Amino acid sequence: MTSWKLHLLYLGLGVALFIAGKYNATPKATPNRTVASTNMEKPILGAFEFVELGQDKGFGFIAKIDSGAETSSIHATDIQAQFKDGMQFVSFTTVDDLGKVQRLTRQVLKLDTVKSASGTGVRYFIQETIWIGDSSYDIEVNLADRKHLSRKFLIGKNLLKVGNYMIDTTTNFHMTRKPASLTFIKVSKPKE
């Protein structure tokens, strides 16, 4: 039998099985597996958003959204660790985008190695309350001297996952409003 006749035979057989109801186009459920959600109504963040820190929203930052960073990061200088009652604490100075300078002390969650564009180094991790609009999240934040970077606060994957956020990199301040008192200049990296 020639190959085109064989193909025609298989095609006819497939159509006959489909018409007879033997072929089921609906996928069968697989045990121990869940069907992926088709709900695409996730909150969307722009490439930059205004965030506030602390229970009382005491600090304001224009945060860069970075889906490549594992954890969020805050600008910190003069970092000093101390032990009290068997627990480790870290004190650091930070300045927000509104010019407010404050010395903060937080309990250390862990010391861990972080790889970044600036290189690899050991950083302190603390827990901080981050506000995006009316939603607050208690997340891990690492301390880093970010004075050489364009933004003093970076939102990483840990907050994106908790908030179930998607990112629209074509917009800025998609979820939040930039305070009128702030001048926003998106700093681009020099071309090589």
Residue frames as a rotation matrix with the C-alpha (Angstrom) as fourth column:
MET 1
0.589 0.808 0.000 0.00
0.808 -0.589 0.000 0.00
0.000 0.000 -1.000 0.00
THR 2
-0.128 -0.642 0.756 1.39
0.542 -0.683 -0.489 3.44
0.830 0.347 0.436 -0.88
SER 3
-0.782 -0.311 -0.539 2.14
0.619 -0.298 -0.726 5.90
0.066 -0.902 0.426 1.92
TRP 4
-0.846 0.506 0.165 -0.63
-0.498 -0.862 0.091 8.36
0.188 -0.005 0.982 1.03
LYS 5
-0.003 0.858 -0.513 -3.19
-0.275 0.493 0.825 5.56
0.961 0.144 0.235 1.10
LEU 6
-0.257 -0.187 -0.948 -1.88
0.763 0.563 -0.318 4.49
0.593 -0.805 -0.002 4.51
HIS 7
-0.987 -0.111 -0.120 -2.18
0.160 -0.813 -0.560 8.05
-0.036 -0.571 0.820 5.84
LEU 8
-0.506 0.863 0.001 -5.69
-0.669 -0.393 0.631 8.30
0.545 0.318 0.776 4.46
LEU 9
0.013 0.467 -0.884 -6.59
0.241 0.857 0.456 5.02
0.971 -0.219 -0.101 6.15
TYR 10
-0.581 -0.313 -0.751 -5.29
0.787 0.017 -0.616 6.25
0.205 -0.950 0.236 9.55
LEU 11
-0.962 0.263 0.077 -7.09
-0.270 -0.957 -0.102 9.58
0.047 -0.119 0.992 9.15
GLY 12
-0.210 0.930 -0.301 -10.36
-0.498 0.163 0.852 7.80
0.841 0.328 0.430 8.34
LEU 13
-0.097 0.094 -0.991 -9.91
0.619 0.785 0.014 5.50
0.779 -0.612 -0.134 11.34
GLY 14
-0.880 -0.294 -0.373 -9.30
0.475 -0.536 -0.698 8.49
0.005 -0.791 0.611 13.65
VAL 15
-0.731 0.675 0.102 -12.42
-0.617 -0.718 0.323 10.27
0.291 0.173 0.941 12.40
ALA 16
-0.015 0.749 -0.663 -14.51
-0.128 0.656 0.744 7.12
0.992 0.096 0.086 12.84
LEU 17
-0.357 -0.179 -0.917 -13.31
0.810 0.431 -0.399 6.66
0.466 -0.885 -0.009 16.43
PHE 18
-0.998 -0.017 -0.065 -14.01
0.045 -0.888 -0.457 10.30
-0.051 -0.459 0.887 17.23
ILE 19
-0.442 0.894 -0.076 -17.55
-0.690 -0.285 0.666 10.09
0.574 0.347 0.742 15.81
ALA 20
0.063 0.456 -0.888 -18.20
0.191 0.868 0.459 6.83
0.980 -0.198 -0.033 17.63
GLY 21
0.737 0.258 0.625 -17.31
-0.470 -0.470 0.748 8.54
0.486 -0.844 -0.225 20.94
LYS 22
0.748 -0.519 -0.414 -14.29
0.620 0.768 0.159 6.39
0.235 -0.375 0.897 21.61
TYR 23
-0.372 -0.885 0.280 -11.97
0.731 -0.465 -0.499 9.41
0.572 0.019 0.820 21.49
ASN 24
0.661 0.565 -0.494 -12.38
0.750 -0.496 0.437 11.80
0.002 -0.660 -0.751 24.39
ALA 25
0.127 -0.615 0.778 -10.88
0.448 -0.664 -0.598 15.26
0.885 0.424 0.191 23.83
THR 26
0.708 0.156 0.689 -11.39
-0.480 -0.610 0.631 16.23
0.518 -0.777 -0.357 27.48
PRO 27
-0.365 -0.908 -0.203 -8.27
-0.392 0.348 -0.851 15.54
0.844 -0.231 -0.483 29.57
LYS 28
0.510 0.488 -0.708 -8.74
0.373 0.617 0.693 13.11
0.775 -0.618 0.133 32.42
ALA 29
0.739 -0.216 0.638 -7.95
-0.625 -0.573 0.530 14.18
0.251 -0.791 -0.558 35.98
THR 30
-0.010 -0.823 -0.568 -4.59
0.010 0.568 -0.823 13.00
1.000 -0.014 0.002 37.22
PRO 31
0.734 0.292 -0.614 -4.52
0.568 0.233 0.790 11.84
0.373 -0.928 0.005 40.85
ASN 32
0.308 -0.585 -0.750 -2.72
0.801 -0.265 0.536 14.19
-0.513 -0.766 0.387 43.30
ARG 33
-0.789 -0.519 0.329 -2.63
0.614 -0.666 0.422 17.04
0.000 0.536 0.844 40.78
THR 34
0.011 0.793 -0.610 -4.64
0.477 -0.540 -0.693 20.22
-0.879 -0.284 -0.384 40.83
VAL 35
0.301 0.191 0.934 -5.91
0.940 -0.225 -0.257 22.12
0.161 0.955 -0.248 37.83
ALA 36
-0.768 -0.628 -0.121 -4.16
0.637 -0.768 -0.056 25.46
-0.058 -0.121 0.991 37.32
SER 37
-0.015 0.767 -0.641 -6.30
0.498 -0.551 -0.670 28.48
-0.867 -0.329 -0.374 38.04
THR 38
-0.221 0.018 0.975 -7.65
0.948 -0.232 0.219 30.28
0.231 0.972 0.034 35.02
ASN 39
0.811 0.500 -0.303 -8.30
0.570 -0.790 0.223 33.40
-0.128 -0.354 -0.926 37.10
MET 40
-0.119 -0.876 0.467 -6.01
0.891 -0.301 -0.338 36.05
0.437 0.376 0.817 35.68
GLU 41
0.649 0.444 0.618 -7.34
0.143 -0.869 0.474 38.75
0.747 -0.219 -0.627 38.00
LYS 42
0.173 -0.684 -0.708 -4.06
0.984 0.148 0.098 39.28
0.038 -0.714 0.699 39.83
PRO 43
0.839 0.049 -0.542 -3.08
0.169 -0.970 0.173 42.70
-0.518 -0.237 -0.822 41.14
ILE 44
0.517 -0.630 0.579 -0.60
0.767 0.041 -0.641 44.46
0.380 0.776 0.504 38.85
LEU 45
0.470 -0.501 -0.727 2.41
0.344 -0.655 0.673 46.51
-0.813 -0.566 -0.135 39.86
GLY 46
0.961 -0.267 -0.076 4.30
-0.201 -0.481 -0.853 48.89
0.191 0.835 -0.516 37.60
ALA 47
0.322 -0.926 -0.200 8.09
0.452 0.335 -0.827 48.83
0.832 0.176 0.526 37.25
PHE 48
-0.868 -0.491 0.076 8.21
0.189 -0.469 -0.863 51.35
0.459 -0.734 0.500 40.14
GLU 49
0.280 0.954 -0.106 5.69
0.484 -0.045 0.874 51.79
0.829 -0.296 -0.474 42.98
PHE 50
-0.268 -0.278 0.922 5.47
-0.619 -0.684 -0.386 53.98
0.738 -0.675 0.011 46.07
VAL 51
0.195 0.268 -0.943 5.71
0.494 0.804 0.331 51.86
0.847 -0.531 0.025 49.24
GLU 52
0.265 -0.094 0.960 5.60
-0.745 -0.652 0.142 52.74
0.612 -0.753 -0.243 52.91
LEU 53
-0.296 -0.499 -0.815 7.36
0.180 0.809 -0.560 50.93
0.938 -0.312 -0.149 55.74
GLY 54
-0.985 -0.163 0.063 6.51
-0.050 -0.086 -0.995 50.22
0.167 -0.983 0.077 59.34
GLN 55
-0.480 0.846 -0.235 3.26
0.869 0.420 -0.264 49.67
-0.124 -0.330 -0.936 61.21
ASP 56
0.199 0.541 -0.817 2.63
0.456 -0.789 -0.411 53.42
-0.867 -0.291 -0.404 61.17
LYS 57
0.616 -0.017 0.788 3.79
0.782 -0.106 -0.614 53.93
0.094 0.994 -0.052 57.57
GLY 58
0.657 -0.362 -0.661 6.67
0.258 -0.716 0.649 56.05
-0.708 -0.597 -0.377 58.84
PHE 59
-0.428 -0.861 -0.274 8.85
-0.121 -0.246 0.962 55.87
-0.896 0.445 0.002 55.71
GLY 60
0.741 0.671 -0.027 8.13
-0.095 0.064 -0.993 56.31
-0.665 0.739 0.111 52.01
PHE 61
-0.429 -0.900 0.074 10.14
-0.135 0.145 0.980 54.93
-0.893 0.410 -0.184 49.12
ILE 62
0.517 0.379 -0.768 9.82
-0.846 0.089 -0.526 54.75
-0.131 0.921 0.366 45.37
ALA 63
0.073 -0.445 0.892 10.55
-0.318 0.838 0.444 51.05
-0.945 -0.316 -0.081 45.11
LYS 64
-0.342 -0.241 -0.908 11.98
-0.934 0.192 0.301 49.29
0.101 0.951 -0.291 42.11
ILE 65
0.652 0.566 0.504 10.18
-0.564 0.806 -0.176 46.04
-0.506 -0.170 0.846 41.32
ASP 66
-0.238 -0.835 -0.496 12.70
-0.965 0.263 0.020 43.28
0.114 0.483 -0.868 40.58
SER 67
0.781 0.624 0.029 11.37
-0.625 0.780 0.041 39.82
0.003 -0.050 0.999 39.77
GLY 68
0.410 -0.713 -0.569 14.96
-0.045 0.607 -0.793 38.54
0.911 0.351 0.217 39.63
ALA 69
-0.538 -0.581 0.610 15.73
-0.615 -0.224 -0.756 39.40
0.576 -0.782 -0.236 43.27
GLU 70
-0.487 0.332 -0.808 14.86
0.476 0.876 0.074 36.68
0.733 -0.348 -0.585 45.77
THR 71
0.032 0.465 -0.885 14.17
0.989 -0.144 -0.040 39.06
-0.146 -0.873 -0.465 48.66
SER 72
0.792 0.297 0.533 13.32
0.358 -0.934 -0.011 42.71
0.494 0.200 -0.846 49.09
SER 73
-0.142 -0.936 -0.322 16.10
0.969 -0.065 -0.238 45.07
0.202 -0.346 0.916 50.10
ILE 74
0.913 0.408 -0.014 16.34
0.395 -0.873 0.285 48.39
0.104 -0.265 -0.959 51.95
HIS 75
0.205 -0.837 0.507 19.08
0.070 -0.505 -0.861 51.02
0.976 0.212 -0.045 51.98
ALA 76
0.974 0.042 -0.221 21.02
0.219 0.042 0.975 50.78
0.051 -0.998 0.032 55.25
THR 77
0.166 -0.953 0.252 24.24
-0.060 -0.265 -0.962 52.37
0.984 0.145 -0.101 56.50
ASP 78
-0.446 -0.461 0.767 26.16
-0.771 -0.238 -0.591 52.27
0.455 -0.855 -0.249 59.78
ILE 79
0.548 0.645 -0.532 24.97
-0.356 0.756 0.550 48.70
0.757 -0.112 0.644 60.39
GLN 80
-0.564 -0.693 0.449 25.84
-0.707 0.124 -0.696 47.46
0.427 -0.710 -0.560 63.89
ALA 81
0.212 0.594 -0.776 24.89
-0.038 0.799 0.601 44.10
0.977 -0.098 0.192 65.39
GLN 82
-0.593 -0.347 0.727 24.43
-0.743 -0.113 -0.660 43.41
0.311 -0.931 -0.191 69.11
PHE 83
-0.441 0.422 -0.792 23.11
0.347 0.894 0.283 40.60
0.827 -0.150 -0.541 71.30
LYS 84
-0.608 0.343 0.716 20.44
-0.761 -0.509 -0.402 41.09
0.227 -0.789 0.571 73.95
ASP 85
0.054 0.632 0.773 18.79
-0.789 0.501 -0.355 38.33
-0.612 -0.591 0.526 75.99
GLY 86
-0.304 -0.297 0.905 20.29
0.109 0.933 0.343 35.67
-0.946 0.203 -0.251 73.70
MET 87
0.580 0.525 0.622 18.88
0.697 0.075 -0.713 37.24
-0.421 0.848 -0.322 70.52
GLN 88
-0.579 -0.810 0.096 20.75
0.714 -0.447 0.538 39.15
-0.393 0.381 0.837 67.85
PHE 89
0.643 0.712 -0.281 19.61
0.498 -0.668 -0.553 42.63
-0.581 0.216 -0.785 66.86
VAL 90
-0.381 -0.727 0.571 20.88
0.925 -0.296 0.240 45.00
-0.006 0.619 0.785 64.20
SER 91
0.385 0.402 -0.830 20.80
0.364 -0.893 -0.264 48.79
-0.848 -0.200 -0.491 64.27
PHE 92
-0.452 -0.501 0.738 21.08
0.879 -0.106 0.466 50.76
-0.155 0.859 0.488 61.05
THR 93
-0.350 0.287 -0.892 20.46
-0.075 -0.958 -0.278 54.18
-0.934 -0.031 0.357 59.59
THR 94
-0.392 0.277 0.877 18.19
0.906 0.284 0.315 54.66
-0.162 0.918 -0.362 56.60
VAL 95
-0.637 0.252 -0.729 16.87
-0.215 -0.966 -0.147 57.64
-0.741 0.063 0.669 54.71
ASP 96
0.023 0.732 0.681 13.66
0.681 0.487 -0.546 57.45
-0.732 0.476 -0.488 52.70
ASP 97
-0.417 -0.161 0.894 12.83
0.884 -0.299 0.359 59.23
0.209 0.941 0.267 49.45
LEU 98
0.676 0.658 0.333 11.07
0.513 -0.744 0.429 61.99
0.529 -0.119 -0.840 51.39
GLY 99
0.002 -0.812 0.583 14.39
-0.176 -0.574 -0.799 62.83
0.984 -0.101 -0.145 53.13
LYS 100
0.723 0.312 0.616 13.43
-0.650 0.006 0.760 61.38
0.234 -0.950 0.207 56.52
VAL 101
-0.259 -0.871 -0.417 16.48
-0.373 0.489 -0.788 59.91
0.891 -0.049 -0.452 58.29
GLN 102
0.620 0.471 0.628 15.99
-0.760 0.161 0.629 57.44
0.195 -0.867 0.458 61.11
ARG 103
-0.653 -0.757 -0.015 18.01
-0.690 0.603 -0.400 54.98
0.312 -0.251 -0.916 63.16
LEU 104
0.498 0.857 -0.131 16.17
-0.767 0.505 0.396 51.66
0.406 -0.097 0.909 63.41
THR 105
-0.675 -0.603 0.425 16.79
-0.723 0.655 -0.219 48.52
-0.146 -0.455 -0.878 65.46
ARG 106
0.457 0.796 -0.397 15.34
-0.848 0.525 0.076 45.19
0.269 0.302 0.915 64.39
GLN 107
0.330 -0.283 0.901 15.78
-0.409 0.817 0.407 41.56
-0.851 -0.503 0.153 65.40
VAL 108
-0.458 -0.572 -0.681 18.00
-0.880 0.181 0.439 39.62
-0.128 0.800 -0.586 63.01
LEU 109
0.712 0.695 0.101 16.17
-0.649 0.705 -0.286 36.76
-0.270 0.138 0.953 61.30
LYS 110
0.708 -0.547 0.447 19.31
0.567 0.817 0.102 35.42
-0.421 0.182 0.889 59.65
LEU 111
0.095 -0.760 -0.643 22.66
-0.617 -0.552 0.562 36.24
-0.782 0.343 -0.521 58.09
ASP 112
0.516 0.148 0.844 22.88
0.436 0.802 -0.408 34.97
-0.737 0.578 0.349 54.53
THR 113
-0.647 -0.761 -0.036 24.92
0.260 -0.265 0.929 35.29
-0.717 0.592 0.369 51.37
VAL 114
0.562 0.816 -0.137 23.31
0.205 -0.297 -0.933 37.37
-0.802 0.496 -0.334 48.64
LYS 115
-0.518 -0.631 0.577 24.36
0.746 -0.004 0.666 37.53
-0.418 0.776 0.473 44.98
SER 116
0.594 0.682 -0.426 23.63
0.350 -0.697 -0.627 40.83
-0.724 0.223 -0.652 43.27
ALA 117
0.838 -0.267 0.476 24.85
0.396 -0.303 -0.867 43.01
0.376 0.915 -0.148 40.42
SER 118
0.662 -0.587 0.467 27.27
-0.687 -0.724 0.063 44.55
0.301 -0.362 -0.882 42.94
GLY 119
-0.451 -0.822 -0.349 28.78
-0.567 0.566 -0.599 41.18
0.689 -0.072 -0.721 43.78
THR 120
0.308 0.484 -0.819 28.33
0.309 0.763 0.567 38.52
0.900 -0.428 0.085 46.45
GLY 121
-0.648 -0.516 0.560 28.22
-0.354 -0.448 -0.821 39.42
0.674 -0.731 0.108 50.13
VAL 122
-0.553 0.432 -0.712 26.77
0.774 0.582 -0.249 38.51
0.307 -0.689 -0.656 53.50
ARG 123
-0.561 0.453 0.693 23.71
-0.297 -0.891 0.343 40.51
0.773 -0.013 0.635 54.55
TYR 124
-0.920 0.387 0.065 21.46
0.003 0.174 -0.985 40.80
-0.393 -0.905 -0.161 57.58
PHE 125
-0.561 0.827 0.030 17.81
0.210 0.107 0.972 39.87
0.801 0.551 -0.233 57.11
ILE 126
-0.932 0.361 0.009 15.08
-0.133 -0.321 -0.938 41.48
-0.336 -0.875 0.347 59.21
GLN 127
-0.338 0.898 0.283 11.30
0.940 0.308 0.147 41.39
0.045 0.316 -0.948 59.18
GLU 128
-0.920 0.052 -0.389 9.57
-0.009 -0.994 -0.112 44.60
-0.392 -0.100 0.914 58.14
THR 129
0.062 0.985 0.164 6.01
0.619 0.091 -0.780 45.68
-0.783 0.150 -0.604 57.41
ILE 130
-0.945 -0.328 -0.011 5.68
0.164 -0.500 0.850 46.91
-0.284 0.801 0.526 53.83
TRP 131
0.042 0.979 -0.198 2.60
0.222 -0.203 -0.954 48.79
-0.974 -0.004 -0.226 52.62
ILE 132
-0.964 -0.096 0.247 1.58
0.261 -0.197 0.945 48.87
-0.042 0.976 0.215 48.96
GLY 133
-0.366 0.869 0.332 -1.51
-0.217 -0.427 0.878 51.05
0.905 0.249 0.345 48.91
ASP 134
0.241 0.579 0.779 -3.86
-0.921 -0.117 0.372 49.69
0.306 -0.807 0.505 51.59
SER 135
0.889 0.038 -0.455 -2.27
0.009 0.995 0.101 46.22
0.457 -0.093 0.885 51.68
SER 136
0.322 -0.807 0.494 0.44
-0.947 -0.282 0.157 45.40
0.013 -0.519 -0.855 54.20
TYR 137
0.766 -0.206 -0.608 2.91
0.011 0.951 -0.309 42.52
0.642 0.230 0.731 54.22
ASP 138
0.615 -0.635 0.467 5.30
-0.642 -0.059 0.765 41.35
-0.457 -0.771 -0.444 56.94
ILE 139
0.950 -0.292 -0.113 8.24
0.105 0.636 -0.764 40.08
0.295 0.714 0.635 54.92
GLU 140
0.362 -0.920 -0.153 11.97
0.708 0.165 0.687 39.44
-0.606 -0.357 0.711 55.08
VAL 141
0.972 -0.183 0.150 14.07
-0.045 -0.767 -0.641 42.38
0.232 0.615 -0.753 53.95
ASN 142
0.331 -0.920 -0.211 17.84
0.944 0.324 0.068 42.39
0.006 -0.221 0.975 53.61
LEU 143
0.786 -0.150 -0.600 19.99
0.087 -0.934 0.347 45.38
-0.613 -0.325 -0.721 54.54
ALA 144
0.152 -0.744 0.651 22.30
0.981 0.192 -0.009 46.81
-0.118 0.640 0.759 51.88
ASP 145
-0.232 -0.294 -0.927 24.08
0.134 -0.954 0.269 50.06
-0.963 -0.062 0.261 51.19
ARG 146
0.159 0.445 0.881 22.11
0.925 0.245 -0.290 51.14
-0.345 0.861 -0.373 48.11
LYS 147
0.311 -0.014 -0.950 23.45
0.083 -0.996 0.042 54.70
-0.947 -0.092 -0.309 47.80
HIS 148
-0.685 -0.640 -0.348 25.10
-0.325 -0.159 0.932 53.85
-0.652 0.752 -0.099 44.46
LEU 149
-0.709 0.515 0.481 21.83
0.694 0.628 0.350 52.41
-0.122 0.583 -0.803 43.11
SER 150
-0.743 0.433 0.511 18.92
0.039 -0.734 0.678 54.31
0.669 0.523 0.528 41.58
ARG 151
0.313 0.925 0.217 16.37
-0.353 -0.099 0.931 53.24
0.882 -0.367 0.295 44.23
LYS 152
-0.516 -0.514 0.685 16.70
-0.780 -0.047 -0.623 52.87
0.353 -0.856 -0.377 48.01
PHE 153
-0.191 0.486 0.853 14.11
-0.547 0.669 -0.504 50.10
-0.815 -0.562 0.138 48.25
LEU 154
-0.669 -0.063 -0.741 13.76
-0.684 0.444 0.579 47.03
0.292 0.894 -0.340 46.07
ILE 155
0.281 0.794 0.539 10.74
-0.815 0.494 -0.302 44.73
-0.506 -0.355 0.786 45.98
GLY 156
-0.741 -0.628 -0.237 11.82
-0.669 0.658 0.346 41.14
-0.061 0.415 -0.908 45.35
LYS 157
-0.522 0.496 -0.694 10.10
-0.218 0.708 0.671 37.82
0.824 0.502 -0.262 44.65
ASN 158
-0.833 0.199 -0.517 9.22
0.539 0.502 -0.676 37.24
0.125 -0.842 -0.525 48.30
LEU 159
-0.605 0.657 -0.449 6.76
-0.152 -0.649 -0.746 40.15
-0.781 -0.383 0.493 48.33
LEU 160
-0.542 0.394 -0.742 5.55
-0.833 -0.138 0.535 39.49
0.108 0.909 0.403 44.78
LYS 161
-0.715 0.247 -0.654 4.61
0.101 0.962 0.253 35.92
0.692 0.115 -0.713 45.75
VAL 162
-0.786 0.414 -0.459 2.89
0.534 0.081 -0.841 36.87
-0.311 -0.907 -0.285 49.01
GLY 163
-0.428 0.618 -0.660 0.86
-0.340 -0.786 -0.516 39.58
-0.838 0.003 0.546 47.27
ASN 164
-0.008 0.375 0.927 0.24
0.664 0.695 -0.276 37.38
-0.748 0.613 -0.254 44.22
TYR 165
0.367 0.106 -0.924 1.36
-0.283 -0.934 -0.219 40.30
-0.886 0.342 -0.313 42.03
MET 166
0.425 -0.304 0.853 2.05
0.893 0.294 -0.340 40.49
-0.148 0.906 0.397 38.33
ILE 167
-0.175 -0.576 -0.799 4.32
0.291 -0.805 0.517 43.19
-0.941 -0.142 0.308 36.87
ASP 168
0.766 0.297 0.571 3.62
0.640 -0.256 -0.725 45.53
-0.069 0.920 -0.386 33.97
THR 169
-0.096 -0.944 -0.317 7.06
0.801 -0.262 0.538 46.90
-0.591 -0.202 0.781 33.13
THR 170
-0.381 -0.009 0.925 5.59
0.779 -0.542 0.315 49.40
0.498 0.840 0.214 30.67
THR 171
0.507 0.618 0.601 4.06
0.133 -0.745 0.653 51.49
0.852 -0.251 -0.460 33.48
ASN 172
-0.794 -0.594 -0.131 5.15
0.265 -0.145 -0.953 53.18
0.547 -0.791 0.272 36.69
PHE 173
-0.890 0.437 0.129 2.92
-0.317 -0.393 -0.863 53.62
-0.326 -0.809 0.488 39.76
HIS 174
-0.641 0.668 -0.378 0.25
-0.136 0.386 0.912 51.27
0.755 0.636 -0.156 38.39
MET 175
-0.034 0.618 -0.786 -1.08
0.771 0.516 0.372 50.36
0.636 -0.593 -0.494 41.86
THR 176
0.124 -0.025 -0.992 0.02
0.873 -0.473 0.121 53.41
-0.472 -0.881 -0.037 43.87
ARG 177
0.861 0.095 0.500 0.39
0.333 -0.848 -0.412 57.14
0.385 0.521 -0.762 43.38
LYS 178
-0.255 -0.965 -0.053 3.69
0.836 -0.193 -0.513 58.93
0.485 -0.176 0.856 43.60
PRO 179
0.287 0.325 -0.901 3.53
0.792 -0.610 0.032 61.66
-0.539 -0.723 -0.432 46.25
ALA 180
0.866 0.135 0.482 3.45
0.426 -0.705 -0.568 65.08
0.263 0.697 -0.667 44.62
SER 181
0.828 -0.560 0.003 6.42
-0.450 -0.662 0.599 66.17
-0.333 -0.498 -0.801 46.74
LEU 182
0.135 -0.808 0.573 8.71
0.149 0.589 0.794 63.60
-0.980 -0.021 0.200 45.09
THR 183
0.333 -0.161 -0.929 10.52
-0.910 -0.313 -0.272 64.11
-0.247 0.936 -0.251 41.82
PHE 184
0.521 -0.098 0.848 10.81
0.045 0.995 0.088 60.80
-0.852 -0.008 0.523 40.03
ILE 185
0.282 -0.518 -0.807 13.66
-0.957 -0.207 -0.202 60.30
-0.063 0.830 -0.554 37.62
LYS 186
0.941 0.001 0.338 14.08
0.016 0.999 -0.049 56.83
-0.337 0.052 0.940 36.25
VAL 187
0.175 -0.962 -0.208 17.81
-0.817 -0.260 0.515 56.25
-0.550 0.080 -0.832 36.13
SER 188
0.984 0.097 -0.150 18.92
-0.170 0.771 -0.614 54.07
0.056 0.629 0.775 33.26
LYS 189
0.459 -0.860 0.222 22.18
0.327 0.396 0.858 52.18
-0.826 -0.321 0.463 33.19
PRO 190
0.109 -0.496 -0.862 24.87
-0.750 -0.610 0.256 53.54
-0.653 0.618 -0.438 30.86
LYS 191
0.972 0.217 -0.084 25.16
-0.209 0.654 -0.727 51.73
-0.102 0.724 0.682 27.55
GLU 192
0.248 -0.926 0.286 28.31
-0.106 0.267 0.958 49.71
-0.963 -0.268 -0.032 27.06
